[in-house]
Amino acid sequence: MDKKNLDKVIALRRELHQNPEPSNQEVWTKNRLMEFLKENTGLEIVDRGNFFYAIYHAGDDRRNIAFRADFDAIPMDEGIELPHGSRNPGVSHKCGHDGHSASLAGFALEVDQKGAEENVFFIFQHAEETGDGGAEASVFIGENDIQEIFAYHNMSGMKMNSVNIIDGTTNFASRGMTIRMTGKQSHASQPEMGRNPAFAIARVIDGIPELVEPKKNRGEVLATVIQVKVGDRAFGISAGKGELLLTIRAEFEEELDRLQENLEGIAKDQADKEGIKVEFTYNDVFPVTSNNPESADKIREAARRKGFEVVEMEKGFRGSEDFGHYLKKTKGAICYIGNGLDYPAVHTHEYDFPDEIIETAVELFKELAGVQ
């Protein structure tokens, strides 16, 4: 990678880090990235509101391939002293999306200056942390006839600059599930006069272990209790309403669908028995992210040609990744580039994206796009 380009994008990464914005609020971040590309490249830039993309045109007879980076931060204080620390209290880039965007910007500089064998689309996406961004931005695939898409995520606990890859599930599907039950309040001395949802909610929780039993599922299935709230803090009143918040996730999407259906079934049965109303709402919905084996092989081959260590992942991550929205619409793959075996984990106060892996990501993407 050209040293001037690398120096520019490291400075950009640190500028992004200083000005983090949470999901669906990334106005400054998006505008700064667009400004950077306009100042430093001649690429066509398409503004889509919450997200944008840039295009390198190689020719009408070439394939359309895409590379995606996310740019949202998380609602978390910086927690450590950094010369480029967050200036926005309660928000910080503790997942490294500042580094992902800087890497894609660096790749764009290199393609603009050196050319590529394919038509290359550089998509900069908002709101990965909530799953909204991929759901919204993936329309870009059909609109531009994207034939293949690639991405990377930085990851601690993996050898520095190693390229970690797997066929199939790289990130579990997940959903935030709220089960809301509404009965009828009564005086605490006469609970029989009301409809208290506490026991119905308790029985839903009690049914979880059987639903996630490994012997009953092809892959790993989880249902994590996030919050239980029943009634109000008033000892004279028997509760008339309650909520159960769960995060449900699975290695395979069809098993997540079945888990959701079974949980809804138990809740409906218990609500009917207690004579109460039940409703379901869902938040932070992520599909499974499943690598196309052919695309994953291209990452393996590109990494080896560049001299990077390729590590085969034994299993995908339980944590979700909204890149799965794109992979439902075209073939592609995501890999993990290692931050180091002992590097602080993402989503912790001690973490800061390691600038050393930017060049690894850029060189890997260049090889995939046929940049000389």
C-alpha positions in Angstrom: 0.0 0.0 0.0 1.3 3.4 -0.9 2.6 5.0 2.3 1.0 8.4 1.7 -2.4 6.6 1.3 -1.8 4.6 4.5 -0.8 7.7 6.5 -4.0 9.5 5.2 -6.3 6.7 6.2 -4.7 6.2 9.6 -5.3 9.9 10.3 -8.9 9.5 9.0 -9.4 6.5 11.3 -8.4 8.5 14.3 -10.5 11.5 13.3 -13.5 9.1 13.0 -12.6 7.7 16.4 -12.7 11.2 17.9 -16.2 11.8 16.6 -18.2 8.6 17.1 -22.0 8.5 16.5 -24.4 5.7 17.5 -26.5 3.7 15.1 -28.9 5.6 12.8 -27.3 9.0 14.0 -24.1 8.9 11.9 -24.6 12.2 10.1 -21.2 13.7 10.6 -19.4 10.3 10.0 -21.1 9.7 6.7 -20.4 13.2 5.5 -16.8 13.1 6.5 -16.2 9.8 4.7 -17.9 11.2 1.5 -15.8 14.4 1.8 -12.6 12.3 2.2 -13.3 10.4 -1.0 -14.2 13.5 -2.9 -11.0 15.2 -1.8 -8.8 12.2 -2.6 -10.4 10.3 -5.5 -12.3 10.8 -8.7 -14.7 8.0 -7.9 -18.4 8.4 -8.6 -20.2 8.8 -5.2 -23.9 7.9 -4.7 -25.5 9.4 -1.5 -28.4 7.2 -0.3 -29.3 9.1 2.8 -28.2 7.0 5.7 -25.5 5.2 3.7 -23.5 5.9 0.5 -21.3 4.1 -1.9 -18.6 4.9 -4.4 -18.0 3.3 -7.8 -14.9 2.5 -9.8 -15.9 1.8 -13.4 -13.6 -0.7 -15.2 -16.0 -1.3 -18.1 -19.5 -2.5 -19.1 -18.1 -6.0 -19.9 -16.7 -6.4 -16.3 -18.3 -7.9 -13.2 -19.8 -5.7 -10.5 -18.2 -6.6 -7.2 -18.6 -4.8 -3.8 -16.8 -4.3 -0.6 -18.7 -3.2 2.5 -17.6 -1.3 5.7 -19.8 -0.2 8.6 -19.3 3.1 10.4 -21.5 3.3 13.5 -20.2 3.4 17.1 -21.6 2.0 20.3 -23.2 3.6 23.4 -20.2 3.2 25.7 -17.7 5.6 27.2 -14.1 5.6 25.9 -12.8 4.4 29.2 -9.1 4.8 28.4 -6.8 7.7 27.6 -6.1 8.1 23.9 -4.6 11.0 22.0 -7.6 10.5 19.6 -10.1 9.6 22.2 -13.9 10.1 21.8 -15.1 13.7 22.2 -18.7 12.5 22.5 -19.5 11.3 26.1 -21.2 7.9 26.2 -20.3 7.0 22.6 -17.1 5.4 21.3 -15.8 3.2 18.6 -15.3 0.1 20.7 -16.1 -2.3 17.9 -13.6 -0.9 15.3 -16.0 0.3 12.7 -13.8 3.4 12.4 -11.1 1.1 11.3 -13.3 -0.8 8.8 -14.3 2.4 7.2 -10.8 3.8 7.1 -9.7 0.5 5.5 -12.3 0.7 2.8 -11.4 4.3 2.2 -7.8 3.3 1.8 -8.8 0.6 -0.6 -10.7 3.2 -2.6 -7.7 5.4 -2.9 -5.6 2.5 -4.2 -8.2 1.4 -6.8 -8.7 5.0 -8.0 -4.9 5.4 -8.5 -4.0 2.0 -9.8 -7.1 0.6 -11.4 -8.9 -2.7 -11.1 -10.0 -5.6 -13.2 -13.6 -5.4 -12.0 -16.2 -2.7 -11.5 -15.7 -2.0 -7.8 -18.4 -0.7 -5.5 -17.4 0.6 -2.1 -20.4 0.6 0.3 -20.2 2.5 3.5 -23.0 1.4 5.8 -24.7 2.8 8.9 -26.3 1.0 11.9 -24.6 -2.4 11.9 -24.9 -2.7 15.7 -28.7 -2.8 15.5 -29.0 -4.7 12.2 -30.9 -1.8 10.6 -28.1 -0.8 8.3 -27.7 -4.0 6.5 -31.4 -4.5 6.1 -31.7 -1.0 4.5 -28.5 -0.9 2.5 -28.7 -4.4 1.0 -31.2 -3.0 -1.6 -28.0 -1.8 -3.3 -27.3 -5.3 -4.4 -30.2 -5.7 -6.8 -30.1 -2.0 -7.9 -26.5 -2.4 -9.1 -26.5 -6.1 -10.2 -23.7 -6.9 -7.6 -22.4 -10.4 -8.4 -20.2 -10.8 -5.3 -19.6 -8.9 -2.1 -16.8 -9.1 0.5 -16.2 -7.6 4.0 -13.9 -8.0 7.0 -14.2 -7.5 10.7 -11.3 -7.1 13.1 -11.1 -9.6 15.9 -9.1 -10.0 19.1 -7.9 -13.4 20.2 -6.7 -14.2 16.7 -3.1 -13.9 15.5 -2.1 -10.5 14.4 -2.8 -9.9 10.7 -4.0 -13.5 10.2 -7.0 -14.0 7.9 -9.6 -16.2 9.6 -12.3 -17.8 7.4 -15.0 -20.4 7.4 -17.5 -21.8 4.9 -21.2 -21.5 5.9 -22.2 -19.8 9.2 -19.8 -17.1 10.3 -22.2 -15.3 12.6 -25.4 -16.6 14.3 -28.8 -15.3 13.5 -30.5 -13.4 16.4 -33.5 -11.4 17.5 -34.5 -9.4 20.5 -37.9 -10.8 21.5 -40.3 -9.1 23.9 -43.3 -11.1 25.2 -45.8 -8.7 26.7 -48.7 -10.0 28.8 -51.6 -7.9 30.0 -54.1 -9.2 32.6 -56.0 -7.3 35.3 -54.8 -5.7 38.5 -56.4 -6.5 41.8 -55.8 -5.9 45.5 -52.9 -8.0 46.8 -55.2 -9.5 49.4 -57.6 -10.8 46.6 -55.3 -12.0 43.8 -58.1 -14.3 42.5 -60.1 -11.2 41.5 -57.4 -10.2 39.0 -55.3 -11.8 36.2 -51.6 -11.7 37.2 -49.2 -12.6 34.4 -46.3 -13.6 36.7 -46.9 -17.3 36.6 -47.5 -17.4 32.8 -44.2 -15.6 32.3 -42.4 -17.9 34.7 -43.6 -21.0 32.8 -42.3 -19.5 29.5 -38.9 -19.1 31.2 -39.2 -22.6 32.6 -39.7 -24.0 29.1 -36.5 -22.6 27.6 -34.0 -25.3 28.6 -36.0 -28.0 26.7 -36.2 -25.8 23.6 -32.5 -25.2 23.4 -31.5 -28.8 24.3 -28.5 -29.6 22.0 -29.9 -33.1 21.3 -33.0 -31.5 19.7 -31.2 -29.1 17.4 -28.8 -29.5 14.5 -26.8 -26.5 15.5 -26.3 -24.3 18.6 -29.5 -22.6 19.8 -29.7 -20.0 22.7 -32.4 -18.1 24.5 -31.0 -15.6 26.9 -33.2 -13.9 29.5 -32.5 -10.2 29.3 -35.2 -8.7 31.6 -38.3 -9.7 33.5 -40.6 -7.0 34.6 -44.0 -7.8 36.3 -46.3 -5.2 37.8 -45.2 -2.1 39.7 -43.4 -1.5 43.0 -46.6 -1.4 45.1 -47.1 -4.2 47.7 -50.8 -3.7 47.9 -51.5 -4.5 44.2 -51.4 -7.8 42.4 -49.7 -7.2 39.0 -51.8 -6.9 35.9 -49.1 -6.6 33.3 -45.6 -8.0 32.6 -42.8 -8.2 30.1 -40.2 -10.8 29.3 -37.3 -9.7 27.2 -35.2 -12.4 25.5 -32.4 -12.5 23.0 -32.8 -15.6 20.9 -30.1 -16.8 18.5 -29.1 -19.9 16.5 -26.4 -21.2 14.2 -29.0 -21.9 11.5 -31.8 -19.5 10.7 -34.5 -22.2 10.3 -33.8 -23.3 13.9 -34.1 -19.7 15.1 -37.5 -19.6 13.4 -38.6 -22.8 15.1 -37.4 -21.5 18.5 -39.4 -18.3 18.0 -42.5 -20.3 17.0 -42.2 -22.5 20.0 -41.7 -19.7 22.5 -44.7 -17.9 21.0 -46.7 -21.1 21.3 -45.8 -21.6 25.0 -46.7 -18.0 25.7 -50.0 -18.2 24.0 -50.9 -21.4 25.7 -50.1 -20.0 29.1 -51.9 -16.7 28.4 -55.0 -18.6 27.4 -54.9 -20.6 30.6 -54.6 -17.5 32.7 -57.2 -15.5 30.7 -54.7 -12.8 29.7 -53.6 -11.1 26.5 -50.2 -11.7 25.0 -48.3 -9.7 22.3 -44.9 -10.1 20.7 -42.5 -7.5 19.3 -39.0 -7.9 17.8 -35.9 -5.7 17.8 -32.3 -5.9 16.5 -33.2 -8.6 14.0 -30.1 -10.2 12.4 -30.1 -12.9 9.8 -27.5 -15.7 9.8 -24.3 -14.6 8.0 -23.3 -17.5 5.9 -20.3 -17.5 3.6 -20.5 -18.8 0.1 -17.8 -21.5 -0.1 -16.6 -20.2 -3.5 -16.3 -16.7 -2.3 -14.6 -17.9 0.9 -12.1 -19.7 -1.2 -11.3 -16.5 -3.1 -10.4 -14.9 0.3 -8.2 -17.9 1.2 -6.4 -17.7 -2.2 -6.0 -13.9 -2.1 -4.6 -14.0 1.4 -2.1 -16.8 0.6 -0.9 -14.9 -2.5 -0.2 -11.9 -0.3 1.6 -14.0 2.2 -0.9 -13.7 5.0 -1.5 -16.6 7.4 -4.9 -18.2 6.7 -6.6 -19.8 9.7 -9.7 -22.0 9.4 -12.3 -21.1 12.0 -13.7 -24.1 13.7 -17.1 -22.5 14.2 -18.9 -19.2 13.5 -19.4 -16.6 16.2 -22.5 -16.5 18.4 -22.5 -12.8 18.0 -24.5 -11.5 15.0 -23.4 -9.4 12.0 -25.8 -7.7 9.6 -23.6 -8.6 6.6 -26.0 -11.5 6.3 -28.6 -9.3 4.7 -26.3 -8.9 1.6 -25.5 -12.6 1.5 -29.2 -13.4 1.1 -29.1 -11.4 -2.1 -25.8 -12.4 -3.7 -22.8 -14.6 -3.1 -20.0 -13.3 -1.0 -18.0 -13.8 2.2 -16.7 -12.1 5.3 -13.4 -12.8 7.0 -11.9 -11.9 10.3 -8.5 -10.2 10.5 -6.7 -10.8 13.8 -5.8 -8.0 16.2 -3.5 -10.3 18.2 -4.0 -13.2 20.6 -3.8 -11.0 23.7 -5.3 -7.8 22.3 -8.2 -6.3 24.3 -11.6 -7.6 23.2 -14.0 -5.5 21.2 -16.8 -3.9 23.1 -14.5 -3.4 26.1 -13.1 -0.1 27.5 -9.5 -1.2 26.9 -10.0 -1.7 23.1 -8.9 0.6 20.3 -8.8 -0.5 16.7 -5.2 -1.5 15.8 -4.0 0.7 12.8 -1.5 -2.1 11.9 -4.2 -4.2 10.3 -5.5 -1.5 7.9 -2.8 -2.3 5.3 -3.6 -6.1 5.6 -7.3 -5.4 4.8 -6.5 -3.1 1.9 -4.0 -5.5 0.4 -6.4 -8.4 0.7 -9.2 -6.4 -0.9 -6.9 -5.3 -3.7 -6.0 -8.9 -4.5 -9.7 -9.8 -4.6 -10.4 -6.9 -7.0 -7.4 -7.5 -9.3 -5.5 -4.3 -8.4 -1.9 -4.3 -9.6 
